Amino acid sequence: MINLLSNNKGIYIPDFLIFLLFIILNNFVLPRFFYPNQDGSIKCGMPILAIHLAFLFIGSISTITTHILWKLKSKLLFK
């Protein structure tokens, strides 16, 4: 996907913007797809909190790790 965004056509998206996009997706967009249906039941927020925290911790940590590894790899390759 990154090769499609920064190929020889002159289109360049900085790594930091891709990183911010994935952090925003992990924190605000993706958890809402997994919220349970609460039609006619008790309106408890604990499942929603658990889903949101799981995306926050797992998604953010994996995004940060991937970003750091990508920066290290690109520094070693393009030295």
N, CA, C and O atoms as a Maestro MAE file, in Angstrom:
{
 s_m_m2io_version
 :::
 2.0.0
}

f_m_ct {
 s_m_title
 :::
 protein
 m_atom[316] {
  # First column is atom index #
  i_m_mmod_type
  r_m_x_coord
  r_m_y_coord
  r_m_z_coord
  i_m_residue_number
  s_m_chain_name
  s_m_pdb_residue_name
  s_m_pdb_atom_name
  i_m_atomic_number
  :::
  1 25 0.821 -1.185 0.000 1 A "MET " " N  " 7
  2 3 0.000 0.000 0.000 1 A "MET " " CA " 6
  3 2 0.870 1.255 0.000 1 A "MET " " C  " 6
  4 15 0.553 2.222 -0.694 1 A "MET " " O  " 8
  5 25 1.942 1.256 0.754 2 A "ILE " " N  " 7
  6 3 2.804 2.426 0.800 2 A "ILE " " CA " 6
  7 2 3.496 2.628 -0.540 2 A "ILE " " C  " 6
  8 15 3.728 3.764 -0.952 2 A "ILE " " O  " 8
  9 25 3.829 1.532 -1.228 3 A "ASN " " N  " 7
  10 3 4.439 1.661 -2.542 3 A "ASN " " CA " 6
  11 2 3.487 2.323 -3.528 3 A "ASN " " C  " 6
  12 15 3.928 3.049 -4.420 3 A "ASN " " O  " 8
  13 25 2.198 2.084 -3.382 4 A "LEU " " N  " 7
  14 3 1.229 2.736 -4.255 4 A "LEU " " CA " 6
  15 2 1.122 4.222 -3.955 4 A "LEU " " C  " 6
  16 15 0.835 5.017 -4.850 4 A "LEU " " O  " 8
  17 25 1.353 4.606 -2.691 5 A "LEU " " N  " 7
  18 3 1.225 6.001 -2.310 5 A "LEU " " CA " 6
  19 2 2.478 6.816 -2.627 5 A "LEU " " C  " 6
  20 15 2.390 8.034 -2.787 5 A "LEU " " O  " 8
  21 25 3.608 6.187 -2.718 6 A "SER " " N  " 7
  22 3 4.845 6.935 -2.956 6 A "SER " " CA " 6
  23 2 5.639 6.315 -4.101 6 A "SER " " C  " 6
  24 15 6.816 5.992 -3.943 6 A "SER " " O  " 8
  25 25 5.004 6.151 -5.236 7 A "ASN " " N  " 7
  26 3 5.697 5.544 -6.372 7 A "ASN " " CA " 6
  27 2 6.351 6.621 -7.233 7 A "ASN " " C  " 6
  28 15 6.459 7.769 -6.802 7 A "ASN " " O  " 8
  29 25 6.778 6.280 -8.414 8 A "ASN " " N  " 7
  30 3 7.534 7.189 -9.281 8 A "ASN " " CA " 6
  31 2 6.671 8.246 -9.953 8 A "ASN " " C  " 6
  32 15 7.197 9.050 -10.722 8 A "ASN " " O  " 8
  33 25 5.395 8.279 -9.700 9 A "LYS " " N  " 7
  34 3 4.523 9.279 -10.320 9 A "LYS " " CA " 6
  35 2 4.616 10.638 -9.638 9 A "LYS " " C  " 6
  36 15 3.982 11.591 -10.091 9 A "LYS " " O  " 8
  37 25 5.368 10.749 -8.592 10 A "GLY " " N  " 7
  38 3 5.525 12.015 -7.902 10 A "GLY " " CA " 6
  39 2 4.582 12.187 -6.729 10 A "GLY " " C  " 6
  40 15 4.622 13.224 -6.066 10 A "GLY " " O  " 8
  41 25 3.736 11.210 -6.448 11 A "ILE " " N  " 7
  42 3 2.835 11.291 -5.312 11 A "ILE " " CA " 6
  43 2 3.621 10.866 -4.081 11 A "ILE " " C  " 6
  44 15 4.195 9.778 -4.044 11 A "ILE " " O  " 8
  45 25 3.642 11.728 -3.084 12 A "TYR " " N  " 7
  46 3 4.388 11.412 -1.873 12 A "TYR " " CA " 6
  47 2 3.549 11.787 -0.663 12 A "TYR " " C  " 6
  48 15 3.105 12.928 -0.539 12 A "TYR " " O  " 8
  49 25 3.336 10.839 0.218 13 A "ILE " " N  " 7
  50 3 2.654 11.076 1.481 13 A "ILE " " CA " 6
  51 2 3.655 10.779 2.590 13 A "ILE " " C  " 6
  52 15 4.169 9.663 2.669 13 A "ILE " " O  " 8
  53 25 3.938 11.750 3.442 14 A "PRO " " N  " 7
  54 3 4.923 11.518 4.506 14 A "PRO " " CA " 6
  55 2 4.496 10.382 5.440 14 A "PRO " " C  " 6
  56 15 3.308 10.143 5.657 14 A "PRO " " O  " 8
  57 25 5.490 9.701 5.978 15 A "ASP " " N  " 7
  58 3 5.235 8.583 6.883 15 A "ASP " " CA " 6
  59 2 4.435 9.008 8.106 15 A "ASP " " C  " 6
  60 15 3.606 8.251 8.611 15 A "ASP " " O  " 8
  61 25 4.688 10.217 8.574 16 A "PHE " " N  " 7
  62 3 4.024 10.681 9.779 16 A "PHE " " CA " 6
  63 2 2.520 10.851 9.550 16 A "PHE " " C  " 6
  64 15 1.735 10.607 10.467 16 A "PHE " " O  " 8
  65 25 2.105 11.261 8.360 17 A "LEU " " N  " 7
  66 3 0.674 11.390 8.072 17 A "LEU " " CA " 6
  67 2 -0.020 10.031 8.020 17 A "LEU " " C  " 6
  68 15 -1.164 9.900 8.456 17 A "LEU " " O  " 8
  69 25 0.656 9.035 7.495 18 A "ILE " " N  " 7
  70 3 0.103 7.680 7.487 18 A "ILE " " CA " 6
  71 2 -0.013 7.173 8.919 18 A "ILE " " C  " 6
  72 15 -1.000 6.530 9.276 18 A "ILE " " O  " 8
  73 25 0.987 7.459 9.733 19 A "PHE " " N  " 7
  74 3 0.965 7.088 11.143 19 A "PHE " " CA " 6
  75 2 -0.218 7.745 11.861 19 A "PHE " " C  " 6
  76 15 -0.943 7.072 12.594 19 A "PHE " " O  " 8
  77 25 -0.416 9.024 11.662 20 A "LEU " " N  " 7
  78 3 -1.536 9.727 12.291 20 A "LEU " " CA " 6
  79 2 -2.880 9.203 11.810 20 A "LEU " " C  " 6
  80 15 -3.824 9.116 12.595 20 A "LEU " " O  " 8
  81 25 -2.981 8.856 10.537 21 A "LEU " " N  " 7
  82 3 -4.219 8.302 10.000 21 A "LEU " " CA " 6
  83 2 -4.586 7.000 10.713 21 A "LEU " " C  " 6
  84 15 -5.741 6.805 11.091 21 A "LEU " " O  " 8
  85 25 -3.612 6.112 10.898 22 A "PHE " " N  " 7
  86 3 -3.888 4.847 11.556 22 A "PHE " " CA " 6
  87 2 -4.176 5.020 13.050 22 A "PHE " " C  " 6
  88 15 -4.984 4.274 13.603 22 A "PHE " " O  " 8
  89 25 -3.541 5.975 13.707 23 A "ILE " " N  " 7
  90 3 -3.852 6.248 15.110 23 A "ILE " " CA " 6
  91 2 -5.285 6.754 15.245 23 A "ILE " " C  " 6
  92 15 -6.008 6.331 16.147 23 A "ILE " " O  " 8
  93 25 -5.698 7.652 14.363 24 A "ILE " " N  " 7
  94 3 -7.069 8.163 14.398 24 A "ILE " " CA " 6
  95 2 -8.066 7.049 14.101 24 A "ILE " " C  " 6
  96 15 -9.109 6.960 14.747 24 A "ILE " " O  " 8
  97 25 -7.750 6.200 13.125 25 A "LEU " " N  " 7
  98 3 -8.631 5.071 12.825 25 A "LEU " " CA " 6
  99 2 -8.757 4.139 14.024 25 A "LEU " " C  " 6
  100 15 -9.863 3.706 14.348 25 A "LEU " " O  " 8
  101 25 -7.656 3.825 14.683 26 A "ASN " " N  " 7
  102 3 -7.683 2.919 15.829 26 A "ASN " " CA " 6
  103 2 -8.449 3.493 17.008 26 A "ASN " " C  " 6
  104 15 -9.071 2.741 17.758 26 A "ASN " " O  " 8
  105 25 -8.419 4.790 17.187 27 A "ASN " " N  " 7
  106 3 -9.027 5.383 18.372 27 A "ASN " " CA " 6
  107 2 -10.475 5.822 18.175 27 A "ASN " " C  " 6
  108 15 -11.250 5.804 19.130 27 A "ASN " " O  " 8
  109 25 -10.856 6.212 16.968 28 A "PHE " " N  " 7
  110 3 -12.175 6.810 16.793 28 A "PHE " " CA " 6
  111 2 -13.088 6.096 15.804 28 A "PHE " " C  " 6
  112 15 -14.306 6.117 15.981 28 A "PHE " " O  " 8
  113 25 -12.549 5.475 14.788 29 A "VAL " " N  " 7
  114 3 -13.387 4.926 13.726 29 A "VAL " " CA " 6
  115 2 -13.641 3.430 13.898 29 A "VAL " " C  " 6
  116 15 -14.795 3.005 13.954 29 A "VAL " " O  " 8
  117 25 -12.597 2.640 13.980 30 A "LEU " " N  " 7
  118 3 -12.732 1.181 13.985 30 A "LEU " " CA " 6
  119 2 -13.477 0.598 15.186 30 A "LEU " " C  " 6
  120 15 -14.223 -0.363 14.997 30 A "LEU " " O  " 8
  121 25 -13.325 1.113 16.403 31 A "PRO " " N  " 7
  122 3 -14.062 0.502 17.524 31 A "PRO " " CA " 6
  123 2 -15.575 0.551 17.352 31 A "PRO " " C  " 6
  124 15 -16.271 -0.340 17.839 31 A "PRO " " O  " 8
  125 25 -16.095 1.553 16.684 32 A "ARG " " N  " 7
  126 3 -17.547 1.686 16.533 32 A "ARG " " CA " 6
  127 2 -18.160 0.576 15.697 32 A "ARG " " C  " 6
  128 15 -19.357 0.311 15.810 32 A "ARG " " O  " 8
  129 25 -17.367 -0.076 14.862 33 A "PHE " " N  " 7
  130 3 -17.882 -1.196 14.080 33 A "PHE " " CA " 6
  131 2 -18.110 -2.436 14.943 33 A "PHE " " C  " 6
  132 15 -18.820 -3.352 14.527 33 A "PHE " " O  " 8
  133 25 -17.527 -2.477 16.121 34 A "PHE " " N  " 7
  134 3 -17.598 -3.657 16.979 34 A "PHE " " CA " 6
  135 2 -18.440 -3.444 18.233 34 A "PHE " " C  " 6
  136 15 -18.480 -4.323 19.093 34 A "PHE " " O  " 8
  137 25 -19.110 -2.306 18.361 35 A "TYR " " N  " 7
  138 3 -19.979 -2.071 19.513 35 A "TYR " " CA " 6
  139 2 -21.153 -3.048 19.475 35 A "TYR " " C  " 6
  140 15 -21.719 -3.296 18.410 35 A "TYR " " O  " 8
  141 25 -21.518 -3.601 20.625 36 A "PRO " " N  " 7
  142 3 -22.639 -4.541 20.638 36 A "PRO " " CA " 6
  143 2 -23.981 -3.811 20.473 36 A "PRO " " C  " 6
  144 15 -24.116 -2.635 20.813 36 A "PRO " " O  " 8
  145 25 -24.954 -4.536 19.950 37 A "ASN " " N  " 7
  146 3 -26.304 -4.021 19.825 37 A "ASN " " CA " 6
  147 2 -26.952 -4.026 21.198 37 A "ASN " " C  " 6
  148 15 -26.926 -5.050 21.881 37 A "ASN " " O  " 8
  149 25 -27.531 -2.917 21.620 38 A "GLN " " N  " 7
  150 3 -28.138 -2.847 22.938 38 A "GLN " " CA " 6
  151 2 -29.625 -2.554 22.835 38 A "GLN " " C  " 6
  152 15 -30.156 -1.768 23.620 38 A "GLN " " O  " 8
  153 25 -30.294 -3.166 21.890 39 A "ASP " " N  " 7
  154 3 -31.727 -2.960 21.722 39 A "ASP " " CA " 6
  155 2 -32.498 -3.720 22.789 39 A "ASP " " C  " 6
  156 15 -32.418 -4.948 22.845 39 A "ASP " " O  " 8
  157 25 -33.232 -3.027 23.624 40 A "GLY " " N  " 7
  158 3 -34.089 -3.643 24.619 40 A "GLY " " CA " 6
  159 2 -33.375 -4.253 25.800 40 A "GLY " " C  " 6
  160 15 -34.011 -4.925 26.612 40 A "GLY " " O  " 8
  161 25 -32.107 -4.051 25.926 41 A "SER " " N  " 7
  162 3 -31.391 -4.616 27.068 41 A "SER " " CA " 6
  163 2 -30.908 -3.494 27.976 41 A "SER " " C  " 6
  164 15 -31.158 -2.315 27.724 41 A "SER " " O  " 8
  165 25 -30.231 -3.874 29.005 42 A "ILE " " N  " 7
  166 3 -29.682 -2.892 29.937 42 A "ILE " " CA " 6
  167 2 -28.609 -2.084 29.216 42 A "ILE " " C  " 6
  168 15 -27.772 -2.643 28.508 42 A "ILE " " O  " 8
  169 25 -28.638 -0.804 29.393 43 A "LYS " " N  " 7
  170 3 -27.690 0.087 28.713 43 A "LYS " " CA " 6
  171 2 -26.382 0.172 29.519 43 A "LYS " " C  " 6
  172 15 -26.105 1.173 30.179 43 A "LYS " " O  " 8
  173 25 -25.610 -0.879 29.446 44 A "CYS " " N  " 7
  174 3 -24.338 -0.936 30.162 44 A "CYS " " CA " 6
  175 2 -23.216 -0.506 29.215 44 A "CYS " " C  " 6
  176 15 -23.171 -0.935 28.063 44 A "CYS " " O  " 8
  177 25 -22.328 0.330 29.701 45 A "GLY " " N  " 7
  178 3 -21.241 0.824 28.871 45 A "GLY " " CA " 6
  179 2 -19.953 0.033 28.985 45 A "GLY " " C  " 6
  180 15 -18.968 0.357 28.323 45 A "GLY " " O  " 8
  181 25 -19.946 -0.997 29.813 46 A "MET " " N  " 7
  182 3 -18.717 -1.763 30.011 46 A "MET " " CA " 6
  183 2 -18.237 -2.488 28.751 46 A "MET " " C  " 6
  184 15 -17.034 -2.474 28.490 46 A "MET " " O  " 8
  185 25 -19.112 -3.124 27.950 47 A "PRO " " N  " 7
  186 3 -18.608 -3.751 26.721 47 A "PRO " " CA " 6
  187 2 -18.034 -2.730 25.745 47 A "PRO " " C  " 6
  188 15 -17.044 -2.995 25.064 47 A "PRO " " O  " 8
  189 25 -18.662 -1.571 25.687 48 A "ILE " " N  " 7
  190 3 -18.170 -0.520 24.792 48 A "ILE " " CA " 6
  191 2 -16.807 -0.024 25.271 48 A "ILE " " C  " 6
  192 15 -15.901 0.203 24.470 48 A "ILE " " O  " 8
  193 25 -16.676 0.139 26.579 49 A "LEU " " N  " 7
  194 3 -15.394 0.569 27.139 49 A "LEU " " CA " 6
  195 2 -14.307 -0.465 26.881 49 A "LEU " " C  " 6
  196 15 -13.180 -0.111 26.537 49 A "LEU " " O  " 8
  197 25 -14.642 -1.737 27.045 50 A "ALA " " N  " 7
  198 3 -13.658 -2.796 26.818 50 A "ALA " " CA " 6
  199 2 -13.218 -2.837 25.358 50 A "ALA " " C  " 6
  200 15 -12.028 -2.976 25.074 50 A "ALA " " O  " 8
  201 25 -14.152 -2.719 24.447 51 A "ILE " " N  " 7
  202 3 -13.811 -2.734 23.012 51 A "ILE " " CA " 6
  203 2 -12.943 -1.530 22.672 51 A "ILE " " C  " 6
  204 15 -11.943 -1.657 21.965 51 A "ILE " " O  " 8
  205 25 -13.326 -0.369 23.174 52 A "HIS " " N  " 7
  206 3 -12.568 0.839 22.863 52 A "HIS " " CA " 6
  207 2 -11.154 0.774 23.446 52 A "HIS " " C  " 6
  208 15 -10.195 1.168 22.782 52 A "HIS " " O  " 8
  209 25 -11.017 0.280 24.677 53 A "LEU " " N  " 7
  210 3 -9.680 0.170 25.279 53 A "LEU " " CA " 6
  211 2 -8.827 -0.876 24.580 53 A "LEU " " C  " 6
  212 15 -7.615 -0.703 24.452 53 A "LEU " " O  " 8
  213 25 -9.451 -1.965 24.125 54 A "ALA " " N  " 7
  214 3 -8.687 -2.976 23.388 54 A "ALA " " CA " 6
  215 2 -8.136 -2.386 22.095 54 A "ALA " " C  " 6
  216 15 -6.971 -2.603 21.763 54 A "ALA " " O  " 8
  217 25 -8.960 -1.645 21.366 55 A "PHE " " N  " 7
  218 3 -8.468 -0.994 20.149 55 A "PHE " " CA " 6
  219 2 -7.422 0.052 20.472 55 A "PHE " " C  " 6
  220 15 -6.445 0.209 19.741 55 A "PHE " " O  " 8
  221 25 -7.625 0.767 21.566 56 A "LEU " " N  " 7
  222 3 -6.669 1.804 21.945 56 A "LEU " " CA " 6
  223 2 -5.305 1.199 22.243 56 A "LEU " " C  " 6
  224 15 -4.294 1.666 21.718 56 A "LEU " " O  " 8
  225 25 -5.265 0.163 23.081 57 A "PHE " " N  " 7
  226 3 -3.976 -0.417 23.474 57 A "PHE " " CA " 6
  227 2 -3.365 -1.266 22.367 57 A "PHE " " C  " 6
  228 15 -2.222 -1.040 21.972 57 A "PHE " " O  " 8
  229 25 -4.109 -2.229 21.871 58 A "ILE " " N  " 7
  230 3 -3.552 -3.143 20.866 58 A "ILE " " CA " 6
  231 2 -3.273 -2.407 19.559 58 A "ILE " " C  " 6
  232 15 -2.200 -2.561 18.976 58 A "ILE " " O  " 8
  233 25 -4.232 -1.611 19.101 59 A "GLY " " N  " 7
  234 3 -4.062 -0.903 17.830 59 A "GLY " " CA " 6
  235 2 -2.976 0.156 17.879 59 A "GLY " " C  " 6
  236 15 -2.157 0.263 16.966 59 A "GLY " " O  " 8
  237 25 -2.975 0.936 18.948 60 A "SER " " N  " 7
  238 3 -1.974 2.005 19.047 60 A "SER " " CA " 6
  239 2 -0.568 1.444 19.226 60 A "SER " " C  " 6
  240 15 0.382 1.935 18.617 60 A "SER " " O  " 8
  241 25 -0.437 0.417 20.057 61 A "ILE " " N  " 7
  242 3 0.892 -0.171 20.267 61 A "ILE " " CA " 6
  243 2 1.410 -0.806 18.979 61 A "ILE " " C  " 6
  244 15 2.586 -0.658 18.647 61 A "ILE " " O  " 8
  245 25 0.546 -1.508 18.256 62 A "SER " " N  " 7
  246 3 1.003 -2.115 16.999 62 A "SER " " CA " 6
  247 2 1.309 -1.051 15.943 62 A "SER " " C  " 6
  248 15 2.236 -1.221 15.151 62 A "SER " " O  " 8
  249 25 0.545 0.041 15.921 63 A "THR " " N  " 7
  250 3 0.818 1.115 14.971 63 A "THR " " CA " 6
  251 2 2.138 1.809 15.294 63 A "THR " " C  " 6
  252 15 2.926 2.092 14.392 63 A "THR " " O  " 8
  253 25 2.378 2.080 16.555 64 A "ILE " " N  " 7
  254 3 3.635 2.725 16.960 64 A "ILE " " CA " 6
  255 2 4.823 1.814 16.673 64 A "ILE " " C  " 6
  256 15 5.853 2.275 16.180 64 A "ILE " " O  " 8
  257 25 4.689 0.519 16.979 65 A "THR " " N  " 7
  258 3 5.764 -0.433 16.709 65 A "THR " " CA " 6
  259 2 6.058 -0.527 15.217 65 A "THR " " C  " 6
  260 15 7.219 -0.518 14.808 65 A "THR " " O  " 8
  261 25 5.016 -0.616 14.410 66 A "THR " " N  " 7
  262 3 5.201 -0.677 12.965 66 A "THR " " CA " 6
  263 2 5.858 0.591 12.437 66 A "THR " " C  " 6
  264 15 6.731 0.525 11.571 66 A "THR " " O  " 8
  265 25 5.444 1.742 12.950 67 A "HIS " " N  " 7
  266 3 6.027 3.011 12.506 67 A "HIS " " CA " 6
  267 2 7.509 3.092 12.859 67 A "HIS " " C  " 6
  268 15 8.321 3.510 12.033 67 A "HIS " " O  " 8
  269 25 7.867 2.694 14.081 68 A "ILE " " N  " 7
  270 3 9.274 2.740 14.490 68 A "ILE " " CA " 6
  271 2 10.114 1.779 13.656 68 A "ILE " " C  " 6
  272 15 11.207 2.129 13.211 68 A "ILE " " O  " 8
  273 25 9.603 0.567 13.446 69 A "LEU " " N  " 7
  274 3 10.342 -0.400 12.624 69 A "LEU " " CA " 6
  275 2 10.490 0.092 11.188 69 A "LEU " " C  " 6
  276 15 11.539 -0.101 10.575 69 A "LEU " " O  " 8
  277 25 9.453 0.724 10.648 70 A "TRP " " N  " 7
  278 3 9.531 1.255 9.287 70 A "TRP " " CA " 6
  279 2 10.575 2.366 9.194 70 A "TRP " " C  " 6
  280 15 11.339 2.421 8.230 70 A "TRP " " O  " 8
  281 25 10.610 3.247 10.189 71 A "LYS " " N  " 7
  282 3 11.598 4.330 10.176 71 A "LYS " " CA " 6
  283 2 13.022 3.778 10.282 71 A "LYS " " C  " 6
  284 15 13.928 4.255 9.599 71 A "LYS " " O  " 8
  285 25 13.215 2.773 11.137 72 A "LEU " " N  " 7
  286 3 14.540 2.177 11.262 72 A "LEU " " CA " 6
  287 2 14.947 1.472 9.961 72 A "LEU " " C  " 6
  288 15 16.089 1.591 9.517 72 A "LEU " " O  " 8
  289 25 14.019 0.748 9.362 73 A "LYS " " N  " 7
  290 3 14.309 0.058 8.122 73 A "LYS " " CA " 6
  291 2 14.630 1.028 6.997 73 A "LYS " " C  " 6
  292 15 15.559 0.801 6.223 73 A "LYS " " O  " 8
  293 25 13.855 2.119 6.905 74 A "SER " " N  " 7
  294 3 14.103 3.077 5.827 74 A "SER " " CA " 6
  295 2 15.416 3.828 6.046 74 A "SER " " C  " 6
  296 15 16.080 4.191 5.075 74 A "SER " " O  " 8
  297 25 15.803 4.066 7.298 75 A "LYS " " N  " 7
  298 3 17.101 4.698 7.553 75 A "LYS " " CA " 6
  299 2 18.259 3.799 7.156 75 A "LYS " " C  " 6
  300 15 19.270 4.269 6.633 75 A "LYS " " O  " 8
  301 25 18.107 2.501 7.408 76 A "LEU " " N  " 7
  302 3 19.175 1.569 7.062 76 A "LEU " " CA " 6
  303 2 19.260 1.339 5.547 76 A "LEU " " C  " 6
  304 15 20.355 1.175 5.009 76 A "LEU " " O  " 8
  305 25 18.126 1.327 4.866 77 A "LEU " " N  " 7
  306 3 18.116 1.073 3.436 77 A "LEU " " CA " 6
  307 2 18.562 2.275 2.605 77 A "LEU " " C  " 6
  308 15 19.213 2.121 1.571 77 A "LEU " " O  " 8
  309 25 18.205 3.473 3.068 78 A "PHE " " N  " 7
  310 3 18.475 4.668 2.262 78 A "PHE " " CA " 6
  311 2 19.629 5.492 2.808 78 A "PHE " " C  " 6
  312 15 19.686 6.702 2.592 78 A "PHE " " O  " 8
  313 25 20.540 4.852 3.507 79 A "LYS " " N  " 7
  314 3 21.709 5.560 4.036 79 A "LYS " " CA " 6
  315 2 22.699 5.879 2.959 79 A "LYS " " C  " 6
  316 15 23.740 6.475 3.235 79 A "LYS " " O  " 8
  :::
 }
 m_bond[315] {
  # First column is bond index #
  i_m_from
  i_m_to
  i_m_order
  :::
  1 1 2 1
  2 2 3 1
  3 3 4 2
  4 3 5 1
  5 5 6 1
  6 6 7 1
  7 7 8 2
  8 7 9 1
  9 9 10 1
  10 10 11 1
  11 11 12 2
  12 11 13 1
  13 13 14 1
  14 14 15 1
  15 15 16 2
  16 15 17 1
  17 17 18 1
  18 18 19 1
  19 19 20 2
  20 19 21 1
  21 21 22 1
  22 22 23 1
  23 23 24 2
  24 23 25 1
  25 25 26 1
  26 26 27 1
  27 27 28 2
  28 27 29 1
  29 29 30 1
  30 30 31 1
  31 31 32 2
  32 31 33 1
  33 33 34 1
  34 34 35 1
  35 35 36 2
  36 35 37 1
  37 37 38 1
  38 38 39 1
  39 39 40 2
  40 39 41 1
  41 41 42 1
  42 42 43 1
  43 43 44 2
  44 43 45 1
  45 45 46 1
  46 46 47 1
  47 47 48 2
  48 47 49 1
  49 49 50 1
  50 50 51 1
  51 51 52 2
  52 51 53 1
  53 53 54 1
  54 54 55 1
  55 55 56 2
  56 55 57 1
  57 57 58 1
  58 58 59 1
  59 59 60 2
  60 59 61 1
  61 61 62 1
  62 62 63 1
  63 63 64 2
  64 63 65 1
  65 65 66 1
  66 66 67 1
  67 67 68 2
  68 67 69 1
  69 69 70 1
  70 70 71 1
  71 71 72 2
  72 71 73 1
  73 73 74 1
  74 74 75 1
  75 75 76 2
  76 75 77 1
  77 77 78 1
  78 78 79 1
  79 79 80 2
  80 79 81 1
  81 81 82 1
  82 82 83 1
  83 83 84 2
  84 83 85 1
  85 85 86 1
  86 86 87 1
  87 87 88 2
  88 87 89 1
  89 89 90 1
  90 90 91 1
  91 91 92 2
  92 91 93 1
  93 93 94 1
  94 94 95 1
  95 95 96 2
  96 95 97 1
  97 97 98 1
  98 98 99 1
  99 99 100 2
  100 99 101 1
  101 101 102 1
  102 102 103 1
  103 103 104 2
  104 103 105 1
  105 105 106 1
  106 106 107 1
  107 107 108 2
  108 107 109 1
  109 109 110 1
  110 110 111 1
  111 111 112 2
  112 111 113 1
  113 113 114 1
  114 114 115 1
  115 115 116 2
  116 115 117 1
  117 117 118 1
  118 118 119 1
  119 119 120 2
  120 119 121 1
  121 121 122 1
  122 122 123 1
  123 123 124 2
  124 123 125 1
  125 125 126 1
  126 126 127 1
  127 127 128 2
  128 127 129 1
  129 129 130 1
  130 130 131 1
  131 131 132 2
  132 131 133 1
  133 133 134 1
  134 134 135 1
  135 135 136 2
  136 135 137 1
  137 137 138 1
  138 138 139 1
  139 139 140 2
  140 139 141 1
  141 141 142 1
  142 142 143 1
  143 143 144 2
  144 143 145 1
  145 145 146 1
  146 146 147 1
  147 147 148 2
  148 147 149 1
  149 149 150 1
  150 150 151 1
  151 151 152 2
  152 151 153 1
  153 153 154 1
  154 154 155 1
  155 155 156 2
  156 155 157 1
  157 157 158 1
  158 158 159 1
  159 159 160 2
  160 159 161 1
  161 161 162 1
  162 162 163 1
  163 163 164 2
  164 163 165 1
  165 165 166 1
  166 166 167 1
  167 167 168 2
  168 167 169 1
  169 169 170 1
  170 170 171 1
  171 171 172 2
  172 171 173 1
  173 173 174 1
  174 174 175 1
  175 175 176 2
  176 175 177 1
  177 177 178 1
  178 178 179 1
  179 179 180 2
  180 179 181 1
  181 181 182 1
  182 182 183 1
  183 183 184 2
  184 183 185 1
  185 185 186 1
  186 186 187 1
  187 187 188 2
  188 187 189 1
  189 189 190 1
  190 190 191 1
  191 191 192 2
  192 191 193 1
  193 193 194 1
  194 194 195 1
  195 195 196 2
  196 195 197 1
  197 197 198 1
  198 198 199 1
  199 199 200 2
  200 199 201 1
  201 201 202 1
  202 202 203 1
  203 203 204 2
  204 203 205 1
  205 205 206 1
  206 206 207 1
  207 207 208 2
  208 207 209 1
  209 209 210 1
  210 210 211 1
  211 211 212 2
  212 211 213 1
  213 213 214 1
  214 214 215 1
  215 215 216 2
  216 215 217 1
  217 217 218 1
  218 218 219 1
  219 219 220 2
  220 219 221 1
  221 221 222 1
  222 222 223 1
  223 223 224 2
  224 223 225 1
  225 225 226 1
  226 226 227 1
  227 227 228 2
  228 227 229 1
  229 229 230 1
  230 230 231 1
  231 231 232 2
  232 231 233 1
  233 233 234 1
  234 234 235 1
  235 235 236 2
  236 235 237 1
  237 237 238 1
  238 238 239 1
  239 239 240 2
  240 239 241 1
  241 241 242 1
  242 242 243 1
  243 243 244 2
  244 243 245 1
  245 245 246 1
  246 246 247 1
  247 247 248 2
  248 247 249 1
  249 249 250 1
  250 250 251 1
  251 251 252 2
  252 251 253 1
  253 253 254 1
  254 254 255 1
  255 255 256 2
  256 255 257 1
  257 257 258 1
  258 258 259 1
  259 259 260 2
  260 259 261 1
  261 261 262 1
  262 262 263 1
  263 263 264 2
  264 263 265 1
  265 265 266 1
  266 266 267 1
  267 267 268 2
  268 267 269 1
  269 269 270 1
  270 270 271 1
  271 271 272 2
  272 271 273 1
  273 273 274 1
  274 274 275 1
  275 275 276 2
  276 275 277 1
  277 277 278 1
  278 278 279 1
  279 279 280 2
  280 279 281 1
  281 281 282 1
  282 282 283 1
  283 283 284 2
  284 283 285 1
  285 285 286 1
  286 286 287 1
  287 287 288 2
  288 287 289 1
  289 289 290 1
  290 290 291 1
  291 291 292 2
  292 291 293 1
  293 293 294 1
  294 294 295 1
  295 295 296 2
  296 295 297 1
  297 297 298 1
  298 298 299 1
  299 299 300 2
  300 299 301 1
  301 301 302 1
  302 302 303 1
  303 303 304 2
  304 303 305 1
  305 305 306 1
  306 306 307 1
  307 307 308 2
  308 307 309 1
  309 309 310 1
  310 310 311 1
  311 311 312 2
  312 311 313 1
  313 313 314 1
  314 314 315 1
  315 315 316 2
  :::
 }
}
